Amino acid sequence: MIFIDLLIGLGIFLYGMHLLEAAARDLSASRIKTWLLTSTRTPLGSAFTGILLTALLQSSSLVGLIVLAFASANIIPFKNAVGIFLGANLGTTFTGWLVTFIGFKLDLTSFALPMLAIGGISQVLISKPSKQKALGALLLGLALLLFGLDHMKASVSGIPDALSMESLTGYSPFIYLMIGAAMTALIQSSSAMMMITLSALNAQLISLPDAAALVIGADLGTTSTVLLGSMTGNIVKRKLAFAHLFFNVVVDITAFFILLPFVENLLNLMGVNDPLYGLVAFHSIFNLIGLMVFIPLLKPFTAWINRLFRSEGEQPSLTSIPTNVPDVAISALTTTITRMWFQAISLNIDRFSISRDALANDALEKINAHDATADTDSESFLQRYHALKSEEQEVIQFVLDLQQESLTPPQTEAITHAIEAVRAIVYGSKTLKDISDNIANMSNASAGRVERYFQQQQAYQAAFNSQLIRLVESTAGDNFTEEEISELWQKNDLHQREMDKLIYQNTSDRNGDSLMTSSQLNVNHEIHHATKSFLNGLQHWHKIPV
């Protein structure tokens, strides 16, 4: 019965943690996005961000989810993502401090009941997702967490009466290490394992060194979450999982063999006499030492991992991005669409045989930065188009999955405009693909009027695609950008009329080739139609909220 009570308390505790994670995600995701992009520019900044983010959200799993999504989408550099993971290890020790100060020194029920009442009522009365509903869920989750902890404390306090203390002692520290790692991997929460260990230590079921070995094991076992999450997806996920595992193995082995044998002496030297405070202090100390050793080595450490995982040319995939943090998922989606824009532009440039010298100064550099296929042989044109089509299908599936989440109106608006932009990009590319043979024949023609016609189309496409590159990277909602897009609509209509006029002038001679005239008119119409599609995509692209 004692162990059933312990299991009940653990279940309530874990569900409370789950509600806390969900509420923190709903309240903080948009701010987290901005913060991550601005605060991780240096190794120390990355580590501090990991510490603070994990301490605030009380979930290294949620932090890992957000960081993995940003890194997989190339929104933050791999090195910065590793720095956040290193800091998160120290940040997660904040849970132990919080519970030790509050959970084992005060009456938990007196704190939990008011929060349970307010949180429960809010979930019933507020039907639509909102900040108020998320705050209510936060209170409800915290109340359940405290109830679960109180139940675990009460259940383990009866164990000394049911079992002989001698049966729980005498095991080697290595056994406790393995138990801590296995249980953490099983319940997928190092915080829950810390609570179980603190409860056992508080009930004097185990000694401080044994509890410290359990905590080291829990630190090692927590890597299982990231390892499981890296089984599928792109190379970035596997690199991050390896970095997390390697760091924890090195830190935990060092703590086990060097610090653990002297844990009591170390804490006495620090003046820590309470075993509960001693345990959480030990947890913080060895993670802090590990962080201080690895942060100066972050650059060579990540470079070594990059050499181990040969990933040249691999593009980040949406299949590796979780959708249950919508703001992060939308950021990954816009990154993918940016890449699709440049793939389409690269195809346009190659289809019209446009010289790189005819483009704007930095256009080629931007194309190469976003499109890994930009320098491939022109014979692979169809393969590159089909790759673009495949990305469209991937985006559609990703959006369908994202729509199953609880979205705010701005998030819904963002993915609506995103999917319309993708459809416009691919439709414009398909239109040009369908007349690619006609364009190729005209580019190889030696007849004067056909050559002049193609050269004018070529010049127009060079100017348009140079502007397109700049507009894709400009800020959404910029009034000046909207005016430029409007001018491009007018220029496209004017260009079609002028080219039609040129074609008719060239065939006014009775000896003109009517078949060639018809082909040129058709090509001109399709080019105009494709350009309209790209401009339509730009309009949707610039309506995606940032």
N, C-alpha and C positions, 0 to 999 in steps of 0.2 A: 504493500500500500504506500509505503514511503517513496518508493521509486516512481509509482504512478503519479503521486502528488508532485514529485520533482519534474516529471515529464509534462504535467499540466501547466506548471509554472513556466517551464521553458517554452511551451507552445504559446502561452499568452504573451510572454516576453518577445518572442520572435514576431508574432503578429503585430505587436506594438511597434517594433522596429520597422516592419513593412509599411505600416501606416505613416510613420515618421518620414521614411524615405519618399513615399509618394507625395506627401504634403510638401516636403522640402523641394521636391522636383517641381511641383506646380507653382510654388511661391517664388522660386529663385532661378529657374532655368534661363530666362532672358538676361538677367543680371550676370549670371555665371558665364554666359557666352561672352559678354563684353569684357568681363574681368579677366577671363582666361587669355583673351587675345592681347590685353594690355599689360598684364602682370607677369608674363612668363618669358620676358625677353632676355633674362640672364639666368644662369644656373641657380643663383641664390634666390632670385625672384620666383623661379619655378618651384623650388623646394618650399619656400614660405607659402606659396599659393596652395600647395598640396596639404601643408600642415593646417592652415587656416580653413580651407574648404572642408576638409574631413572633420575638423573639430566643430564647425558650424552645422554641417549636415548630419553629423553623427553616423556616417555610413561611408566606409572606404569602398564598399561595393558600388554605391551611386557615383562617387567620385571617379572610380575606375571606369564606369560605364560612360560618363561624360567625356573623360580624357581619351578613352579608346575611340569614341566616335569622332572627336575632333582630329585626332592623329591619323585615323584611318582615312579620313577625307582630306588629309593634307592641309587642314586649317591651321593647326599648330605644328611646328617642327617636331620630329621624332625625339631630338635631344631634350626639348622642353617638356615633352610628355613623360619622359623617363624621370626628369627632375621632379615633376608633380607626384609620380608614383613613390619616389623616395621620401618626399615630404609627407605623403599620406600615411606612411608607416608610423611616423611619429605622431601625426594628428589623431590617429585612431586610439592612441593611449589616453586621450582626453576623456573618453568614455569611462575608463576605470577610475580616473580621478573624480569625475562627476558623481559616479555612483558611490564611491567610497566616502566622499564628503557628505552626500545626501542620503543615499540608500541604506547605509549601515549605521548611521548616527541619529536618524530621525524616524518618526512614525510615518511610514510611506502612505498608509491608507488615508490619513488626514490631508495629504497633498493630492492624492489621486482622485478622491471622490468628487470634489468640485470640478476638476478638469474633465472627469468622465461625464458628469451631468451636462456641462456646457458643450463639450465636444459631441456627445451623443445627440443632444437636441438640435445642434446646428446641422448635423447630417440628415436629420429627418425634415426639418423645416426649410432648408435651402436645397432646392431641387436642381438648379443649374450650376455648372462649374463656375466658381468665382473665387476671389481672394478670401472672402469671408468663409466659404465652405472649406477651403484649404487650411485656413487657420484653425477651424473647428476640428478638422482631421488631425492636425498637428497636436492639439490638446488631447484628443481621444487616443492617439498613438502613444503619447507620453504617459497618459493615465494607465493604459494597458501595460506599458513597459514597467511602470512602478508596481502595478499589481502582480505581474509575473515575477518580478524580482522578490517581492515580499513573500509570494507563495513558495519560491525556491528556498528562500532563507528559512521559512517555517518548516519545510519538508526536511531539509538537511539537518536541522537542529535536533530532530528525533533519531537520527542515525546512530549516535553514540549509545543510546539506550537499546537499540536493536542489534547492533553489531559490536563485536569486541574490537577495541581500538588497535590491538596488535595485528588484526587481520588486514588493516589498511596501511600499515607501515612496513618498512623493511625492504621495499622494492628499490631497485637501482634508479638513479635519476634518468637513465636512458629509457626505462619503461614509461616513466611519467612523460617524457618527451614524446614518445610514440603515441601514447594515449591522447595527449593534447593535440597532436597533429591530426590523428585519425578522427577524433570527435569534431574538430573544427572543419575538416573536409566534409564530414557527414552532415553537420547542421548548417554549413556555409555561413558561419558568423563567428568571427574572432571575438566580437563584443559579448556574444552569448557565452562563449567559452570562458571569457574573463569573469563574467558574473557567476558562473558555476564554480570556478576556482576560488573566487572571493568568498562565496557562500561556504564552501568546504573549509577554507582557512578560518573564517569567522567562527565556524562550529568546532574548530580544533580537530578536524578529521585528518588533516595533513599538516606537515610542517612547512615552514616558509621556503626552505630549499626545494621541497617537492612541488610546492605551488609554483615556484619560479621556473622549474623544469616544465611544468604543464603550460605555462605562459609562453615559454620559448617554443614549445611544440605548436601552440596555437598560432604563433607568428609564422611558423613554417607552413602550417595547414591552410592558412588563409590564401596562399598562392594558388590553391586548387581552383578557386573561383575564376581567376584570370586564365589559368591553363585550360579550363573547360570552355571558356569563351573564345579561346584562340584556335579551337579545333577546326573551325571553318572561317572563311574570309580571307582577306588579303595579307600580304607579307608583313605589314605594319603591326597587325595584331599579334602575329607570332613573335616578332622582335620584341614587342613590349612585354609579352608573357615571359619570354626568356630573360629579359632584363630584370623583371620583377622577381622571378624565381632565383636567378643568380645572386641578386642583392640579398634576398632573404636567407638563402643558404649560407652565404659567407658571414652575414651578421649573426645568424642564429648559431652556427657552429662556433664562432668566436665567443659568443655569450655563454654557450654551454660548457666549453672546455676551459675558458680563461676566467670568466666572471662568476659563473655559478658556484664553483668551489669556495669562493670567498664572499658570497652574497651577504652573509650575516655580518662579517667583519666590515664590509664596505658600507652597509647601512648604519652600523654602529658608529663608524667613523664620521658619517654624515649627520649623526644625531637623530636618526629615525628609529624609534623604538616600537611603534605600533606596527604589527605585522601586515595589516591591510594597506597602510600607507607605504610600508616597505615594499610590498609586492608591486604596486602600481609605479612606485619610484624606480624599481629595478627595470620594469618594462620600458619606462621612458628613457632610462639611462642607456641601455644597450642599443635602443633605436636611435638615440641622439648621437652616440658614438659612431654608429654605422653611417648616419647621414653626414657627419663631419668628415669622415674619411672619404666617402664617395663623391661629395659635391665638388671638391677641387679636381677630381678625376673624371667628371661627367663627360667632358669632350672626348678624351681618349677611350673611355668606357663605351660610349655610343658608337664611336668610330670602329671599335673592335667588333661590336655586334653587327654593324652594317657590313663588315667584311665577312662575317660568318654567314650572313643571309644575303646572298647575291641577289639583288632585286632590281638591277638596272632595267629600265624600260617598263616596269610593271606599273600599271595605272591603278589607283585606289578604286575599289568597287563598292557600290551601294549595298551589295549583298552582305557586307560585313558591318553595316551601320545599324545599330538597334533603333527602333522607332519609338520606344517608350519614353524618350526625352525629346519631345517634338521640336523645340528650338534648335537642339543639336542636329536632329535629323534634317531640318530645313536648311541649316547651314551646309550640311553635307550635300544636300540636293542642289543648292545653288552652285556649289563648287563643281559638281558634275556637269551642270548645264553650261557653266563657263567653259569647261573643257569641250563640250559639244559645239558651242559657238565657234571655237577656234578650229575644231576639226572640219566644220562646214566651210569656214572661210578658207582654210588650206585647200580643200577640195575645189572651191570656186577659182582660186588663183591658179591651181594646176590645170583645171579644165580649160581656162582661157589662155594658158601658156603665158601668164603674166610674169615679166621679169621682176625679180626681187628689187631691182633698182628703181622700178616704177612705183613702189609702195612708199608710204610715209617712213620717216627715218627709223623709228623704233618698231615698226610693224612686224618685220621679220623676227626680231628678237622675241616679241610677245607671242608670235605664232609658235616658234620653237619651244618656248617655255611651257606652253599649254598643250601642244599636240605632238606626241612622240612620233607620229607617222609623217610629219611634215616633209622630211627629207627622203622619203621612200620613193622608189621608182614609179613613174607615171603609169606603168602597166598594172599597178595594184589599186587603181582608182576604184574599181568595183568592190574590191575587198574592203577598202577603207569606207566606202559608202555603206556596205552591209554591216561593218562594225558600228557605224553610227546608228543604223537601224536597231542593232542589238542593244545598244545603250538606251534607245528610246523604250524598248520593251522592259528593260531593267528599271527605268525611271517609273514607268506606268505601274509595275508591280510594287515598287517601293511606295508610291503614292497611295495605292490601294491599301497597303499595310498601315501606312501612316494615318489614313482616314479612319481606321479602327480605334485610334487613340482618342482621348478626351482633348479636343482642340479648342483654342480660343478663336474668336472671329478673325483677328489678324492672321493667325496661323492658317486658318481655312482659306482666307483670301490669298495668302502667300502661295500655297500649293496649287490653288486654282490657276493663278497667273503663271506659275512655274510649268505646269503641264501644258498650258496653251503655248508658252514659249517653245517648249520642246517640240510640240507638234508642228509649229511654224518652221522651226529650224530644219526638221527632217523633210517636211513637205517641199520647202524651197530647194533643198538638196536633191530631192527626187525629181523635181521638175527639170533641173539642169542635167541630172543624170539621164533622163529620157531623151534629151536632145544632144547628148554628148557626141554621138557619131556625126551629127550635122555640124556641130562646132568644130570637131576635129577635121572634117573635110574642108571647111572654110579656112581653117588656119593653115592648111597645106595648099590652098588654091593659089595659082599663079596669075589668074585672070585679074586684070586691074581693078574692076569694080567690086569683085568679091573680096579682093585683098583689102581695098579701102574700107569696105563695109566691116570686115572683121577687125581691122585696126581701130576703128571707132568704137566698136563694142568692147574691145580689149581695154582701151583707154578709159571708157566709162566704168568698167568693172574694177580696174585698178584704183580709181578714185573712190568708188563706192565702198569697196572692201577696206580701204585704208580708214575711211570714216566709220565703217562698221566696227572695226577693231577698237577704235577710241570710244565709241558709244557703248559697246559691251562693257567696258571697264569703268565707265563714268558712274557717278553717284545716282542712285534711284531717286526719283522725285525732283530732280533738278529742273527748274523751269527752262533754263537755256537748252538743256538736252531735249526737252519736249519740242522746243522750237526747231532745233536741228532735224529731228525726226520728221516733223511736219514739212520742212523744206525739202528733205529727201523724197517724200511722197510726190511733191510737185515736180522735182527734177526727174523722177522716174517716169511720170506721165509725159513730160516734155520730151525726154529722151526717146520714148517709144514713137511719138508723133514725128520727131525729126528723122529717126531711122526709117520709118515707113515712107516718109517723103523722099528720102535719099534713094530708097529701093525703087520707088515708082519713077523717079527721074532717070535712074540708070537703065530702066527698061522701056522708056518712052520710045526708043528706037524700035521700029517694026522687027528688027532682027534680034531683039532681046529674047532671052531664054525664059519662057513663062514658067517652066518647072523650077528653075533656080529662083525665080521671083517668089513663087509660092513657098518654097522652102525657107527663103530668107524672111518672108513675112511671118511664117510660123515660128521660126527661131526667135524673131524679135518679140512676138507676142508672149512666148514662153519665158524669155529672159525678163520681160516686164512683170509677168505673173510671179516668177520666182523672187524677184526683188520685193514685190509687194508682200510676199509671205515673210521674208526676212524682216521687213519693216514692221509688220504686224507682230512678229515675235519680239522685236525690240520694245514695242509699246507695252506688251505684257511683262517683259523682263524688267522694265523700269517701274512697274507697279507692284513689284514684290517688296513688301516692307522690310527694311533693314533693322 
